[in-house]
Amino acid sequence: MKFDNNTLQYRIALNTNTQIFMAYDAKDPKKIAYGITIEQAKKELNKSI
């Protein structure tokens, strides 16, 4: 899925093997963050930008 929160466009994916969410920067897919919840993954992605 692709989301936009006014400052960051990101995509969310779930690794079903590990049950970990991944948040990707929609403009730079090399920027990726992980979390056990979508919100945690999104928060970690915001920190990396």
VOKELO-829556 format. One record per residue: residue number from 1; x negated, z, y negated of N, C-alpha, C, O in turn. Coordinates in steps of 0.1 Angstrom, whole numbers, plus 5000, padded with zeros to 4 digits. Example, Ala and Ser with C-alpha at 12.3 -4.5 7.8 and 13.67 -1.06 7.14 Angstrom:
% VOKELO-829556
+-----+------+------+------+-------+-------+-------+------+------+------+------+------+------+
!  nr ! n.c1 ! n.c3 ! n.c2 ! ca.c1 ! ca.c3 ! ca.c2 ! c.c1 ! c.c3 ! c.c2 ! o.c1 ! o.c3 ! o.c2 !
+-----+------+------+------+-------+-------+-------+------+------+------+------+------+------+
!   1 ! 4868 ! 5078 ! 5057 !  4877 !  5078 !  5045 ! 4868 ! 5078 ! 5033 ! 4858 ! 5085 ! 5033 !
!   2 ! 4872 ! 5071 ! 5022 !  4863 !  5071 !  5011 ! 4871 ! 5079 ! 5000 ! 4866 ! 5080 ! 4989 !
+-----+------+------+------+-------+-------+-------+------+------+------+------+------+------+
***
This chain:
% VOKELO-829556
+-----+------+------+------+-------+-------+-------+------+------+------+------+------+------+
!  nr ! n.c1 ! n.c3 ! n.c2 ! ca.c1 ! ca.c3 ! ca.c2 ! c.c1 ! c.c3 ! c.c2 ! o.c1 ! o.c3 ! o.c2 !
+-----+------+------+------+-------+-------+-------+------+------+------+------+------+------+
!   1 ! 4992 ! 5000 ! 5012 !  5000 !  5000 !  5000 ! 4991 ! 5000 ! 4988 ! 4980 ! 5005 ! 4988 !
!   2 ! 4996 ! 4994 ! 4977 !  4989 !  4994 !  4964 ! 4997 ! 5002 ! 4954 ! 5009 ! 5001 ! 4953 !
!   3 ! 4990 ! 5011 ! 4947 !  4996 !  5020 !  4937 ! 4989 ! 5018 ! 4924 ! 4977 ! 5014 ! 4923 !
!   4 ! 4995 ! 5023 ! 4914 !  4990 !  5022 !  4900 ! 4994 ! 5035 ! 4893 ! 5006 ! 5038 ! 4892 !
!   5 ! 4984 ! 5043 ! 4888 !  4988 !  5055 !  4881 ! 4983 ! 5055 ! 4867 ! 4979 ! 5065 ! 4861 !
!   6 ! 4984 ! 5043 ! 4860 !  4981 !  5041 !  4846 ! 4966 ! 5041 ! 4843 ! 4962 ! 5034 ! 4834 !
!   7 ! 4958 ! 5047 ! 4851 !  4943 !  5047 !  4849 ! 4936 ! 5041 ! 4860 ! 4924 ! 5037 ! 4859 !
!   8 ! 4942 ! 5041 ! 4872 !  4935 !  5036 !  4884 ! 4945 ! 5029 ! 4893 ! 4956 ! 5034 ! 4896 !
!   9 ! 4941 ! 5017 ! 4897 !  4948 !  5010 !  4908 ! 4941 ! 5013 ! 4921 ! 4929 ! 5011 ! 4922 !
!  10 ! 4949 ! 5017 ! 4931 !  4942 !  5020 !  4943 ! 4951 ! 5017 ! 4955 ! 4963 ! 5014 ! 4954 !
!  11 ! 4945 ! 5016 ! 4967 !  4952 !  5013 !  4979 ! 4950 ! 5025 ! 4988 ! 4940 ! 5032 ! 4988 !
!  12 ! 4960 ! 5028 ! 4997 !  4960 !  5039 !  5006 ! 4961 ! 5033 ! 5020 ! 4969 ! 5024 ! 5023 !
!  13 ! 4953 ! 5038 ! 5029 !  4953 !  5035 !  5043 ! 4952 ! 5047 ! 5051 ! 4946 ! 5057 ! 5047 !
!  14 ! 4957 ! 5047 ! 5064 !  4956 !  5059 !  5073 ! 4948 ! 5054 ! 5085 ! 4952 ! 5044 ! 5092 !
!  15 ! 4937 ! 5061 ! 5088 !  4930 !  5059 !  5100 ! 4937 ! 5066 ! 5111 ! 4937 ! 5079 ! 5111 !
!  16 ! 4944 ! 5059 ! 5120 !  4952 !  5066 !  5130 ! 4944 ! 5073 ! 5141 ! 4949 ! 5081 ! 5148 !
!  17 ! 4932 ! 5069 ! 5142 !  4923 !  5076 !  5152 ! 4919 ! 5090 ! 5148 ! 4919 ! 5099 ! 5156 !
!  18 ! 4916 ! 5091 ! 5135 !  4911 !  5104 !  5129 ! 4922 ! 5111 ! 5121 ! 4920 ! 5123 ! 5118 !
!  19 ! 4933 ! 5104 ! 5118 !  4944 !  5110 !  5110 ! 4939 ! 5114 ! 5096 ! 4942 ! 5124 ! 5090 !
!  20 ! 4930 ! 5105 ! 5091 !  4924 !  5107 !  5077 ! 4929 ! 5096 ! 5068 ! 4928 ! 5084 ! 5072 !
!  21 ! 4933 ! 5100 ! 5056 !  4937 !  5090 !  5046 ! 4925 ! 5084 ! 5039 ! 4916 ! 5092 ! 5037 !
!  22 ! 4926 ! 5071 ! 5035 !  4915 !  5065 !  5028 ! 4921 ! 5059 ! 5015 ! 4931 ! 5052 ! 5016 !
!  23 ! 4915 ! 5062 ! 5004 !  4919 !  5056 !  4991 ! 4908 ! 5047 ! 4986 ! 4897 ! 5051 ! 4985 !
!  24 ! 4912 ! 5034 ! 4984 !  4903 !  5024 !  4979 ! 4906 ! 5020 ! 4965 ! 4918 ! 5019 ! 4961 !
!  25 ! 4896 ! 5018 ! 4957 !  4898 !  5012 !  4943 ! 4902 ! 4998 ! 4945 ! 4895 ! 4990 ! 4952 !
!  26 ! 4914 ! 4994 ! 4939 !  4919 !  4980 !  4941 ! 4910 ! 4970 ! 4935 ! 4909 ! 4958 ! 4940 !
!  27 ! 4902 ! 4974 ! 4925 !  4893 !  4964 !  4918 ! 4879 ! 4964 ! 4924 ! 4872 ! 4954 ! 4923 !
!  28 ! 4875 ! 4974 ! 4931 !  4862 !  4975 !  4937 ! 4863 ! 4982 ! 4951 ! 4862 ! 4994 ! 4952 !
!  29 ! 4866 ! 4974 ! 4962 !  4868 !  4981 !  4975 ! 4856 ! 4988 ! 4980 ! 4858 ! 4995 ! 4991 !
!  30 ! 4845 ! 4987 ! 4974 !  4833 !  4995 !  4978 ! 4835 ! 5010 ! 4975 ! 4829 ! 5019 ! 4982 !
!  31 ! 4844 ! 5013 ! 4965 !  4847 !  5027 !  4962 ! 4858 ! 5031 ! 4971 ! 4869 ! 5026 ! 4970 !
!  32 ! 4855 ! 5041 ! 4979 !  4864 !  5046 !  4989 ! 4863 ! 5062 ! 4989 ! 4852 ! 5067 ! 4988 !
!  33 ! 4874 ! 5068 ! 4991 !  4874 !  5083 !  4993 ! 4883 ! 5086 ! 5004 ! 4893 ! 5079 ! 5008 !
!  34 ! 4881 ! 5098 ! 5010 !  4888 !  5102 !  5022 ! 4895 ! 5116 ! 5019 ! 4890 ! 5124 ! 5011 !
!  35 ! 4906 ! 5119 ! 5026 !  4912 !  5131 !  5025 ! 4922 ! 5133 ! 5037 ! 4927 ! 5123 ! 5043 !
!  36 ! 4926 ! 5146 ! 5039 !  4936 !  5148 !  5050 ! 4950 ! 5146 ! 5045 ! 4960 ! 5145 ! 5052 !
!  37 ! 4952 ! 5145 ! 5031 !  4964 !  5141 !  5025 ! 4962 ! 5129 ! 5016 ! 4951 ! 5127 ! 5012 !
!  38 ! 4972 ! 5122 ! 5012 !  4971 !  5111 !  5003 ! 4966 ! 5117 ! 4989 ! 4957 ! 5111 ! 4983 !
!  39 ! 4972 ! 5128 ! 4985 !  4968 !  5134 !  4972 ! 4953 ! 5138 ! 4972 ! 4946 ! 5136 ! 4962 !
!  40 ! 4948 ! 5143 ! 4983 !  4934 !  5147 !  4984 ! 4925 ! 5134 ! 4983 ! 4915 ! 5135 ! 4976 !
!  41 ! 4929 ! 5124 ! 4990 !  4921 !  5112 !  4990 ! 4921 ! 5106 ! 4976 ! 4911 ! 5101 ! 4971 !
!  42 ! 4933 ! 5106 ! 4969 !  4934 !  5100 !  4956 ! 4925 ! 5109 ! 4946 ! 4919 ! 5103 ! 4937 !
!  43 ! 4926 ! 5122 ! 4947 !  4918 !  5131 !  4939 ! 4903 ! 5128 ! 4940 ! 4896 ! 5127 ! 4931 !
!  44 ! 4898 ! 5126 ! 4953 !  4884 !  5123 !  4955 ! 4880 ! 5110 ! 4950 ! 4869 ! 5108 ! 4945 !
!  45 ! 4889 ! 5100 ! 4950 !  4886 !  5087 !  4945 ! 4885 ! 5088 ! 4929 ! 4876 ! 5082 ! 4923 !
!  46 ! 4894 ! 5096 ! 4923 !  4893 !  5098 !  4909 ! 4880 ! 5104 ! 4905 ! 4874 ! 5101 ! 4894 !
!  47 ! 4874 ! 5113 ! 4913 !  4861 !  5119 !  4910 ! 4850 ! 5109 ! 4910 ! 4840 ! 5111 ! 4903 !
!  48 ! 4851 ! 5099 ! 4919 !  4840 !  5089 !  4920 ! 4840 ! 5079 ! 4909 ! 4830 ! 5071 ! 4909 !
!  49 ! 4850 ! 5079 ! 4901 !  4850 !  5068 !  4890 ! 4846 ! 5074 ! 4877 ! 4845 ! 5067 ! 4867 !
+-----+------+------+------+-------+-------+-------+------+------+------+------+------+------+
***
